[in-house]
Amino acid sequence: MNESLRQVVHLVFGLGIAGFVLVFDRNITISVLVLALFAGFILSDAISRGYTIPVVSTIIGGLERRDAAPGKGALFFALGALFSLVFFEKEVAFVGLVVLSLLDSITTIAGVRFGKTRIYNHKSLEGTLAGIAVTTAALALIVPLPAALATAAVTGIAELLSPVDDNLVIPVVACLVLTVLI
C-alpha cells in the first residue's frame, strides 16, 4: 500500500463528495450516501469472505491499510458524511467534508514525508501543523478567517487525539465548531 497515493485518493474523492453535497438536493444526497454505504458493506463483506470482485478488489487491495476491514476508510468517510448531512445544515456539512478531505490527507502526507517530532499516537507535530495550516487557508476562502482558523485548529487537535477513526470524528467536530461560530 502506498500511503501517499491513498491520501491523494482520499483528498480527491472527499472533495468530490463535498461538492456533491453542495450541488445536489439534501434528500438526493442522503439517498446516494445510504445506497453507497449499503453497497459498500456488501462489497466489504464479500471481499472479507474471500470473493474477488473485479476492479473493486484491486482498488481495495492497493489502497487499504494492512489488517483493516476491506473498504473501512471509505465506509467511515461515507458514514461521517451522512451523519453530518443529517444533523447539520447542508452548507455546514459541505465545509465539514472539505475539512475532512484536506486535514486528514495533508496531516498524513506531511507527517509521513516531514514528520520528525512524534507527539501522540505515532502522529507528528509537523503533519498536524501542516494539516491545520492548509485547512485554514482553504477554509478562509469560504468562511471568515477566525472561523477558518478555529475550525482547523480544533479539528486538527481532535484528529490528533481521537481514539476512533478520524473519518467519523473530523466532519462532526468541524460541523459543531462551525455551527457555534457562524
Contact map, one row per residue, 1 for C-alpha under 8 A:
11100100000000000000000000000000000000000000000000000000000011111100000000000000000000000000000000000000000000000000000000000000000000000000000000000000000000000000000000000000000000
11111100000000000000000000000000000000000000000000000000000001100000000000000000000000000000000000000000000000000000000000000000000000000000000000000000000000000000000000000000000000
11111110000000000000000000000000000000000000000000000000000000100000000000000000000000000000000000000000000010000000000000000000000000000000000000000000000000000000000000000000000000
01111111000000000000000000000000000000000000000000000000000000000000000000000000000000000000000000000000000110000000000000000000000000000000000000000000000000000000000000000000000000
01111111100000000000000000000000000000000000000000000000000000100000000000000000000000000000000000000000000000000000000000000000000000000000000000000000000000000000000000000000000000
11111111110000000000000000000000000000000000000000000000000000110000000000000000000000000000000000000000000000000000000000000000000000000000000000000000000000000000000000000000000000
00111111111000000000000000000000000000000000000000000000000000000000000000000000000000000000000000000001110110000000000000000000000000000000000000000000000000000000000000000000000000
00011111111100000000000000000000000000000000000000000000000000000000000000000000000000000000000000000000100000000000000000000000000000000000000000000000000000000000000000000000000000
00001111111110000000000000000000000000000000000000000000000000000000000000000000000000000000000000000000000000000000000000000000000000000000000000000000000000000000000000000000000000
00000111111111000000000000000000000000000000000000000000000000000000000000000000000000000000000000001000100000000000000000000000000000000000000000000000000000000000000000000000000000
00000011111111100000000000000000000000000000000000000000000000000000000000000000000000000000000000001100100000000000000000000000000000000000000000000000000000000000000000000000000000
00000001111111110000000000000000000000000000000000000000000000000000000000000000000000000000000000001000000000000000000000000000000000000000000000000000000000000000000000000000000000
00000000111111111000000000000000000000000000000000000000000000000000000000000000000000000000000000000000000000000000000000000000000000000000000000000000000000000000000000000000000000
00000000011111111100000000000000000000000000000000000000000000000000000000001000000000000000000011011000000000000000000000000000000000000000000000000000000000000000000000000000000000
00000000001111111110000000000000000000000000000000000000000000000000000000000000000000000000000011001000000000000000000000000000000000000000000000000000000000000000000000000000000000
00000000000111111111000000000000000000000000000000000000000000000000000000000000000000000000000000000000000000000000000000000000000000000000000000000000000000000000000000000000000000
00000000000011111111100000000000000000000000000000000000000000000000000000000000000000000000000010000000000000000000000000000000000000000000000000000000000000000000000000000000000000
00000000000001111111110000000000000000000000000000000000000000000000000000000000000000000000111011000000000000000000000000000000000000000000000000000000000000000000000000000000000000
00000000000000111111111000000000000000000000000000000000000000000000000000000000000000000000010000000000000000000000000000000000000000000000000000000000000000000000000000000000000000
00000000000000011111111100001000000000000000000000000000000000000000000000000000000000000000000000000000000000000000000000000000000000000000000000000000000000000000000000000000000000
00000000000000001111111111001000000000000000000000000000000000000000000000000000000010000100110000000000000000000000000000000000000000000000000000000000000000000000000000000000000000
00000000000000000111111100000000000000000000000000000000000000000000000000000000000000000110010000000000000000000000000000000000000000000000000000000000000000000000000000000000000000
00000000000000000011111110000000000000000000000000000000000000000000000000000000000000000000000000000000000000000000000000000000000000000000000000000000000000000000000000000000000000
00000000000000000001111111011000000000000000000000000000000000000000000000000000000000000000000000000000000000000000000000000000000000000000000000000000000000000000000000000000000000
00000000000000000000101111111000000000000000000000000000000000000000000000000000000000000000000000000000000000000000000000000000000000000000000000000000000000000000000000000000000000
00000000000000000000100111111100000000000000000000000000000000000000000000000000000010000100000000000000000000000000000000000000000000000000000000000000000000000000000000000000000000
00000000000000000000000011111110000000000000000000000000000000000000000000000000000000000000000000000000000000000000000000000000000000000000000000000000000000000000000000000000000000
00000000000000000000000111111111000000000000000000000000000000000000000000000000000000000000000000000000000000000000000000000000000000000000000000000000000000000000000000000000000000
00000000000000000001100111111111100000000000000000000000000000000000000000000000000000000000000000000000000000000000000000000000000000000000000000000000000000000000000000000000000000
00000000000000000000000001111111110000000000000000000000000000000000000000000000010011000000000000000000000000000000000000000000000000000000000000000000000000000000000000000000000000
00000000000000000000000000111111111000000000000000000000000000000000000000000000000000000000000000000000000000000000000000000000000000000000000000000000000000000000000000000000000000
00000000000000000000000000011111111100000000000000000000000000000000000000000000000000000000000000000000000000000000000000000000000000000000000000000000000000000000000000000000000000
00000000000000000000000000001111111110000000000000000000000000000000000000000110110000000000000000000000000000000000000000000000000000000000000000000000000000000000000000000000000000
00000000000000000000000000000111111111000000000000000000000000000000000000000000010000000000000000000000000000000000000000000000000000000000000000000000000000000000000000000000000000
00000000000000000000000000000011111111100000000000000000000000000000000000000000000000000000000000000000000000000000000000000000000000000000000000000000000000000000000000000000000000
00000000000000000000000000000001111111110000000000000000000000000000000000000100000000000000000000000000000000000000000000000000000000000000000000000000000000000000000000000000000000
00000000000000000000000000000000111111111000000000000000000000000000000000100110000000000000000000000000000000000000000000000000000000000000000000000000000000000000000000000000000000
00000000000000000000000000000000011111111100000000000000000000000000000000000000000000000000000000000000000000000000000000000000000000000000000000000000000000000000000000000000000000
00000000000000000000000000000000001111111110000000000000000000000000000000000000000000000000000000000000000000000000000000000000000000000000000000000000000000000000000000000000000000
00000000000000000000000000000000000111111111000000000000000000000000001000100000000000000000000000000000000000000000000000000000000000000000000000000000000000000000000000000000000000
00000000000000000000000000000000000011111111100000000000000000000000000000100000000000000000000000000000000000000000000000000000000000000000000000000000000000000000000000000000000000
00000000000000000000000000000000000001111111110000000000000000000000000000000000000000000000000000000000000000000000000000000000000000000000000000000000000000000000000000000000000000
00000000000000000000000000000000000000111111111000001000000000000000000000000000000000000000000000000000000000000000000000000000000000000000000000000000000000000000000000000000000000
00000000000000000000000000000000000000011111111100000000000000000000111100000000000000000000000000000000000000000000000000000000000000000000000000000000000000000000000000000000000000
00000000000000000000000000000000000000001111111110000000000000000000010000000000000000000000000000000000000000000000000000000000000000000000000000000000000000000000000000000000000000
00000000000000000000000000000000000000000111111111110000000000000000000000000000000000000000000000000000000000000000000000000000000000000000000000000000000000000000000000000000000000
00000000000000000000000000000000000000000011111111111000100000000000010000000000000000000000000000000000000000000000000000000000000000000000000000000000000000000000000000000000000000
00000000000000000000000000000000000000000001111111100000000000000000110000000000000000000000000000000000000000000000000000000000000000000000000000000000000000000000000000000000000000
00000000000000000000000000000000000000000000111111100000000000000000000000000000000000000000000000000000000000000000000000000000000000000000000000000000000000000000000000000000000000
00000000000000000000000000000000000000000000011111110000000000000000000000000000000000000000000000000000000000000000000000000000000000000000000000000000000000000000000000000000000000
00000000000000000000000000000000000000000000011111111000000000000000000000000000000000000000000000000000000000000000000000000000000000000000000000000000000000000000000000000000000000
00000000000000000000000000000000000000000000011001111100100000000000000000000000000000000000000000000000000000000000000000000000000000000000000000000000000000000000000000000000000000
00000000000000000000000000000000000000000010001000111111100000000000000000000000000000000000000000000000000000000000000000000000000000000000000000000000000000000000000000000000000000
00000000000000000000000000000000000000000000000000011111110000000000000000000000000000000000000000000000000000000000000000000000000000000000000000000000000000000000000000000000000000
00000000000000000000000000000000000000000000000000001111111000000000000000000000000000000000000000000000000000000000000000000000000000000000000000000000000000000000000000000000000000
00000000000000000000000000000000000000000000000000001111111100000000000000000000000000000000000000000000000000000000000000000000000000000000000000000000000000000000000000000000000000
00000000000000000000000000000000000000000000001000011111111110000000000000000000000000000000000000000000000000000000000000000000000000000000000000000000000000000000000000000000000000
00000000000000000000000000000000000000000000000000000111111111000000000000000000000000000000000000000000000000000000000000000000000000000000000000000000000000000000000000000000000000
00000000000000000000000000000000000000000000000000000011111111100000000000000000000000000000000000000000000000000000000000000000000000000000000000000000000000000000000000000000000000
00000000000000000000000000000000000000000000000000000001111111110000011000000000000000000000000000000000000000000000000000000000000000000000000000000000000000000000000000000000000000
10000000000000000000000000000000000000000000000000000000111111110000000000000000000000000000000000000000000000000000000000000000000000000000000000000000000000000000000000000000000000
11000000000000000000000000000000000000000000000000000000011111110000000000000000000000000000000000000000000000000000000000000000000000000000000000000000000000000000000000000000000000
11101100000000000000000000000000000000000000000000000000001111111000000000000000000000000000000000000000000000000000000000000000000000000000000000000000000000000000000000000000000000
10000100000000000000000000000000000000000000000000000000000111111101011110000000000000000000000000000000000000000000000000000000000000000000000000000000000000000000000000000000000000
10000000000000000000000000000000000000000000000000000000000000111111000000000000000000000000000000000000000000000000000000000000000000000000000000000000000000000000000000000000000000
10000000000000000000000000000000000000000000000000000000000000011111000000000000000000000000000000000000000000000000000000000000000000000000000000000000000000000000000000000000000000
00000000000000000000000000000000000000000000000000000000000000001111100000000000000000000000000000000000000000000000000000000000000000000000000000000000000000000000000000000000000000
00000000000000000000000000000000000000000000000000000000000000011111111100000000000000000000000000000000000000000000000000000000000000000000000000000000000000000000000000000000000000
00000000000000000000000000000000000000000001000100000000000000000011111100000000000000000000000000000000000000000000000000000000000000000000000000000000000000000000000000000000000000
00000000000000000000000000000000000000000001101100000000000100010001111100000000000000000000000000000000000000000000000000000000000000000000000000000000000000000000000000000000000000
00000000000000000000000000000000000000010001000000000000000100010001111111100000000000000000000000000000000000000000000000000000000000000000000000000000000000000000000000000000000000
00000000000000000000000000000000000000000001000000000000000000010001111111110000000000000000000000000000000000000000000000000000000000000000000000000000000000000000000000000000000000
00000000000000000000000000000000000000000000000000000000000000010000001111111000000000000000000000000000000000000000000000000000000000000000000000000000000000000000001000000000000000
00000000000000000000000000000000000000000000000000000000000000000000001111111100000000000000000000000000000000000000000000000000000000000000000000000000000000000000000000000000000000
00000000000000000000000000000000000010011000000000000000000000000000001111111110000000000000000000000000000000000000000000000000000000000000000000000000000000000000000000000000000000
00000000000000000000000000000000000000000000000000000000000000000000000111111111000000000000000000000000000000000000000000000000000000000000000000000000000000000000101100000000000000
00000000000001000000000000000000000000000000000000000000000000000000000011111111100000000000000000000000000000000000000000000000000000000000000000000000000000000000001100000000000000
00000000000000000000000000000000100110000000000000000000000000000000000001111111110000000000000000000000000000000000000000000000000000000000000000000000000000000000000000000000000000
00000000000000000000000000000000100010000000000000000000000000000000000000111111111000000000000000000000000000000000000000000000000000000000000000000000000000000000000100000000000000
00000000000000000000000000000000000000000000000000000000000000000000000000011111111100000000000000000000000000000000000000000000000000000000000000000000000000000000001110110000000000
00000000000000000000000000000000100000000000000000000000000000000000000000001111111110000000100010000000000000000000000000000000000000000000000000000000000000000000000000100000000000
00000000000000000000000000000100110000000000000000000000000000000000000000000111111111000000000000000000000000000000000000000000000000000000000000000000000000000000000000000000000000
00000000000000000000000000000000000000000000000000000000000000000000000000000011111111100000000000000000000000000000000000000000000000000000000000000000000000000000000000010000000000
00000000000000000000000000000000000000000000000000000000000000000000000000000001111111110000100100000000000000000000000000000000000000000000000000000000000000000000000000110010000000
00000000000000000000100001000100000000000000000000000000000000000000000000000000111111111100100000000000000000000000000000000000000000000000000000000000000000000000000000000000000000
00000000000000000000000000000100000000000000000000000000000000000000000000000000011111111000000000000000000000000000000000000000000000000000000000000000000000000000000000000000000000
00000000000000000000000000000000000000000000000000000000000000000000000000000000001111111000000000000000000000000000000000000000000000000000000000000000000000000000000000000000000000
00000000000000000000000000000000000000000000000000000000000000000000000000000000000111111101100000000000000000000000000000000000000000000000000000000000000000000000000000000010001000
00000000000000000000000000000000000000000000000000000000000000000000000000000000000011111111100000000000000000000000000000000000000000000000000000000000000000000000000000000000000000
00000000000000000000110001000000000000000000000000000000000000000000000000000000000010011111110000000000000000000000000000000000000000000000000000000000000000000000000000000000000000
00000000000000000000010000000000000000000000000000000000000000000000000000000000000000001111111000000000000000000000000000000000000000000000000000000000000000000000000000000000000000
00000000000000000000000000000000000000000000000000000000000000000000000000000000000000011111111100000000000000000000000000000000000000000000000000000000000000000000000000000010011000
00000000000000000100100000000000000000000000000000000000000000000000000000000000100110011111111110000000000000000000000000000000000000000000000000000000000000000000000000100010000000
00000000000000000110110000000000000000000000000000000000000000000000000000000000000000000111111111000000000000000000000000000000000000000000000000000000000000000000000000000000000000
00000000000000000100000000000000000000000000000000000000000000000000000000000000000000000011111111100000000000000000000000000000000000000010000000000000000000000000000000000110000000
00000000000000000000000000000000000000000000000000000000000000000000000000000000000100000001111111110000000000000000000000000000000000000000000000000000000000000000000001111110000000
00000000000001101100000000000000000000000000000000000000000000000000000000000000100000000000111111111000000000000000000000000000000000000000000000000000000000000000000000100000000000
00000000000001100100000000000000000000000000000000000000000000000000000000000000000000000000011111111100000000000000000000000000000000000000000000000000000000000000000000000000000000
00000000000000000000000000000000000000000000000000000000000000000000000000000000000000000000001111111111000000000000000000000000000000100010000000000001000000000000000001100100000000
00000000000001000000000000000000000000000000000000000000000000000000000000000000000000000000000111111111100000000000000000000000000000000000000000000000000000000000001001100000000000
00000000011101100000000000000000000000000000000000000000000000000000000000000000000000000000000011111111100000000000000000000000000000000000000000000000000000000000000000000000000000
00000000001000000000000000000000000000000000000000000000000000000000000000000000000000000000000001111111110000000000000000000000001001100000000000000000000000000000000000000000000000
00000000000000000000000000000000000000000000000000000000000000000000000000000000000000000000000000111111111000000000000000000000001101100000000000000001000100000000000000000000000000
00000010000000000000000000000000000000000000000000000000000000000000000000000000000000000000000000111111111100000000000000000000001000000000000000000000000000100000011000000000000000
00000011011000000000000000000000000000000000000000000000000000000000000000000000000000000000000000011111111110000000000000000000001000000000000000000000000000000000000000000000000000
00000010000000000000000000000000000000000000000000000000000000000000000000000000000000000000000000000111111111100000000000000010011001000000000000000000000000000000000000000000000000
00000000000000000000000000000000000000000000000000000000000000000000000000000000000000000000000000000011111111100000000000000111111100000000000000000000000000000000000000000000000000
00010010000000000000000000000000000000000000000000000000000000000000000000000000000000000000000000000001111111110000000000000010000000000000000000000000000000000000000000000000000000
00110010000000000000000000000000000000000000000000000000000000000000000000000000000000000000000000000000111111111000000000000010000000000000000000000000000000000000000000000000000000
00000000000000000000000000000000000000000000000000000000000000000000000000000000000000000000000000000000011111111110000000000110011000000000000000000000000000000000000000000000000000
00000000000000000000000000000000000000000000000000000000000000000000000000000000000000000000000000000000011111111111000000111111000000000000000000000000000000000000000000000000000000
00000000000000000000000000000000000000000000000000000000000000000000000000000000000000000000000000000000000111111110000000000010000000000000000000000000000000000000000000000000000000
00000000000000000000000000000000000000000000000000000000000000000000000000000000000000000000000000000000000011111110000000000000000000000000000000000000000000000000000000000000000000
00000000000000000000000000000000000000000000000000000000000000000000000000000000000000000000000000000000000001111111000000000110000000000000000000000000000000000000000000000000000000
00000000000000000000000000000000000000000000000000000000000000000000000000000000000000000000000000000000000001111111110000111110000000000000000000000000000000000000000000000000000000
00000000000000000000000000000000000000000000000000000000000000000000000000000000000000000000000000000000000000100111110000011100000000000000000000000000000000000000000000000000000000
00000000000000000000000000000000000000000000000000000000000000000000000000000000000000000000000000000000000000000011111000011100000000000000000000000000000000000000000000000000000000
00000000000000000000000000000000000000000000000000000000000000000000000000000000000000000000000000000000000000000011111111111000000000000000000000000000000000000000000000000000000000
00000000000000000000000000000000000000000000000000000000000000000000000000000000000000000000000000000000000000000000111111111000000000000000000000000000000000000000000000000000000000
00000000000000000000000000000000000000000000000000000000000000000000000000000000000000000000000000000000000000000000011111110000000000000000000000000000000000011000000000000000000000
00000000000000000000000000000000000000000000000000000000000000000000000000000000000000000000000000000000000000000000011111100000000000000000000000000000000000011000000000000000000000
00000000000000000000000000000000000000000000000000000000000000000000000000000000000000000000000000000000000000000000011111110000000000000000000000000000000000000000000000000000000000
00000000000000000000000000000000000000000000000000000000000000000000000000000000000000000000000000000000000000100010011111111011000000000000000000000000000000010000000000000000000000
00000000000000000000000000000000000000000000000000000000000000000000000000000000000000000000000000000000000000100011111101111111000000000000000000000000000000000000000000000000000000
00000000000000000000000000000000000000000000000000000000000000000000000000000000000000000000000000000000000000100011111000111111100000000000000000000000000000000000000000000000000000
00000000000000000000000000000000000000000000000000000000000000000000000000000000000000000000000000000000001001100111100000011111110000000000000000000000000000000000000000000000000000
00000000000000000000000000000000000000000000000000000000000000000000000000000000000000000000000000000000011111110110000000111111111000000000000000000000000000000000000000000000000000
00000000000000000000000000000000000000000000000000000000000000000000000000000000000000000000000000000000001000100000000000111111111100000000000000000000000110010000000000000000000000
00000000000000000000000000000000000000000000000000000000000000000000000000000000000000000000000000000000001000000000000000001111111110000000000000000000000000000000000000000000000000
00000000000000000000000000000000000000000000000000000000000000000000000000000000000000000000000000000000011001000000000000000111111111000000000000000000000000000000000000000000000000
00000000000000000000000000000000000000000000000000000000000000000000000000000000000000000000000000000111111001000000000000000011111111100000000000000000000100000000000000000000000000
00000000000000000000000000000000000000000000000000000000000000000000000000000000000000000000000000000010001000000000000000000001111111110000000000001001100100000000000000000000000000
00000000000000000000000000000000000000000000000000000000000000000000000000000000000000000000000000000000000000000000000000000000111111111000000000000001000000000000000000000000000000
00000000000000000000000000000000000000000000000000000000000000000000000000000000000000000000000000000110010000000000000000000000011111111100000000000000000000000000000000000000000000
00000000000000000000000000000000000000000000000000000000000000000000000000000000000000000000000000100110000000000000000000000000001111111110000000010001000000000000000000000000000000
00000000000000000000000000000000000000000000000000000000000000000000000000000000000000000000000000000000000000000000000000000000000111111111000010011011000000000000000000000000000000
00000000000000000000000000000000000000000000000000000000000000000000000000000000000000000000000000000000000000000000000000000000000011111111100000010000000000000000000000000000000000
00000000000000000000000000000000000000000000000000000000000000000000000000000000000000000000000000000000000000000000000000000000000001111111110000000000000000000000000000000000000000
00000000000000000000000000000000000000000000000000000000000000000000000000000000000000000000001000100000000000000000000000000000000000111111111010010000000000000000000000000000000000
00000000000000000000000000000000000000000000000000000000000000000000000000000000000000000000000000000000000000000000000000000000000000011111111110011000000000000000000000000000000000
00000000000000000000000000000000000000000000000000000000000000000000000000000000000000000000000000000000000000000000000000000000000000001111111100000000000000000000000000000000000000
00000000000000000000000000000000000000000000000000000000000000000000000000000000000000000000000000000000000000000000000000000000000000000111111100000000000000000000000000000000000000
00000000000000000000000000000000000000000000000000000000000000000000000000000000000000000000000000000000000000000000000000000000000000000011111110110000000000000000000000000000000000
00000000000000000000000000000000000000000000000000000000000000000000000000000000000000000000000000000000000000000000000000000000000000000001111111110000000000000000000000000000000000
00000000000000000000000000000000000000000000000000000000000000000000000000000000000000000000000000000000000000000000000000000000000000010011001111111000000000000000000000000000000000
00000000000000000000000000000000000000000000000000000000000000000000000000000000000000000000000000000000000000000000000000000000000000000000000111111100000000000000000000000000000000
00000000000000000000000000000000000000000000000000000000000000000000000000000000000000000000000000000000000000000000000000000000000000000000001111111110000000000000000000000000010011
00000000000000000000000000000000000000000000000000000000000000000000000000000000000000000000000000000000000000000000000000000000000000111011001111111111000000000000000000000000000000
00000000000000000000000000000000000000000000000000000000000000000000000000000000000000000000000000000000000000000000000000000000000100010001000011111111100000000000000000000000000000
00000000000000000000000000000000000000000000000000000000000000000000000000000000000000000000000000000000000000000000000000000000000000000000000001111111110000000000000000000000100000
00000000000000000000000000000000000000000000000000000000000000000000000000000000000000000000000000000000000000000000000000000000000000010000000000111111111000000000000000000100110000
00000000000000000000000000000000000000000000000000000000000000000000000000000000000000000000000000100010000000000000000000000000000110110000000000011111111100000000000000000100000000
00000000000000000000000000000000000000000000000000000000000000000000000000000000000000000000000000000000000000000000000000000000000100000000000000001111111110000000000000000000000000
00000000000000000000000000000000000000000000000000000000000000000000000000000000000000000000000000000000000000000000000000000000000000000000000000000111111111000000000000001100100000
00000000000000000000000000000000000000000000000000000000000000000000000000000000000000000000000000000000000000000000000000000000000000000000000000000011111111100000000001001100000000
00000000000000000000000000000000000000000000000000000000000000000000000000000000000000000000000000000010000000000000000000000001001100000000000000000001111111110000000000000000000000
00000000000000000000000000000000000000000000000000000000000000000000000000000000000000000000000000000000000000000000000000000001000000000000000000000000111111111000000000000000000000
00000000000000000000000000000000000000000000000000000000000000000000000000000000000000000000000000000000000000000000000000000000000000000000000000000000011111111100000011001000000000
00000000000000000000000000000000000000000000000000000000000000000000000000000000000000000000000000000001000000000000000000000000000000000000000000000000001111111100010011000000000000
00000000000000000000000000000000000000000000000000000000000000000000000000000000000000000000000000000000000000000000000110100001000000000000000000000000000111111100000000000000000000
00000000000000000000000000000000000000000000000000000000000000000000000000000000000000000000000000000000000000000000000110000000000000000000000000000000000011111110000000000000000000
00000000000000000000000000000000000000000000000000000000000000000000000000000000000000000000000000000000000000000000000000000000000000000000000000000000000001111111110010000000000000
00000000000000000000000000000000000000000000000000000000000000000000000000000000000000000000000000000000000000000000000000000000000000000000000000000000000000001111100000000000000000
00000000000000000000000000000000000000000000000000000000000000000000000000000000000000000000000000000000000000000000000000000000000000000000000000000000000000000111110110000000000000
00000000000000000000000000000000000000000000000000000000000000000000000000010000000000000000000000000000000000000000000000000000000000000000000000000000000000000111111110000000000000
00000000000000000000000000000000000000000000000000000000000000000000000000000000000000000000000000000001000000000000000000000000000000000000000000000000000000100101111111000000000000
00000000000000000000000000000000000000000000000000000000000000000000000010011001000000000000000000010001000000000000000000000000000000000000000000000000000000000000111111100000000000
00000000000000000000000000000000000000000000000000000000000000000000000000011011000000000000000000000000000000000000000000000000000000000000000000000000000000000001111111110000000000
00000000000000000000000000000000000000000000000000000000000000000000000000000001000000000000000000000000000000000000000000000000000000000000000000000000000001100101111111111000000000
00000000000000000000000000000000000000000000000000000000000000000000000000000000000000000000000100110000000000000000000000000000000000000000000000000000001001100000011111111100000000
00000000000000000000000000000000000000000000000000000000000000000000000000000001100100000000100110110000000000000000000000000000000000000000000000000000000000000000001111111110000000
00000000000000000000000000000000000000000000000000000000000000000000000000000001001100000000000100000000000000000000000000000000000000000000000000000000000000000000000111111111000000
00000000000000000000000000000000000000000000000000000000000000000000000000000000000000000000000100000000000000000000000000000000000000000000000000000000011001000000000011111111100000
00000000000000000000000000000000000000000000000000000000000000000000000000000000000000000000001100100000000000000000000000000000000000000000000000000011011000000000000001111111110000
00000000000000000000000000000000000000000000000000000000000000000000000000000000000100010001101100000000000000000000000000000000000000000000000000000000000000000000000000111111111000
00000000000000000000000000000000000000000000000000000000000000000000000000000000000000000000000000000000000000000000000000000000000000000000000000000000000000000000000000011111111100
00000000000000000000000000000000000000000000000000000000000000000000000000000000000000000000000000000000000000000000000000000000000000000000000000000110010000000000000000001111111110
00000000000000000000000000000000000000000000000000000000000000000000000000000000000000000001000000000000000000000000000000000000000000000000000000100010000000000000000000000111111111
00000000000000000000000000000000000000000000000000000000000000000000000000000000000000010001000000000000000000000000000000000000000000000000000000000000000000000000000000000011111111
00000000000000000000000000000000000000000000000000000000000000000000000000000000000000000000000000000000000000000000000000000000000000000000000000000000000000000000000000000001111111
00000000000000000000000000000000000000000000000000000000000000000000000000000000000000000000000000000000000000000000000000000000000000000000000000100000000000000000000000000000111111
00000000000000000000000000000000000000000000000000000000000000000000000000000000000000000000000000000000000000000000000000000000000000000000000000100000000000000000000000000000011111
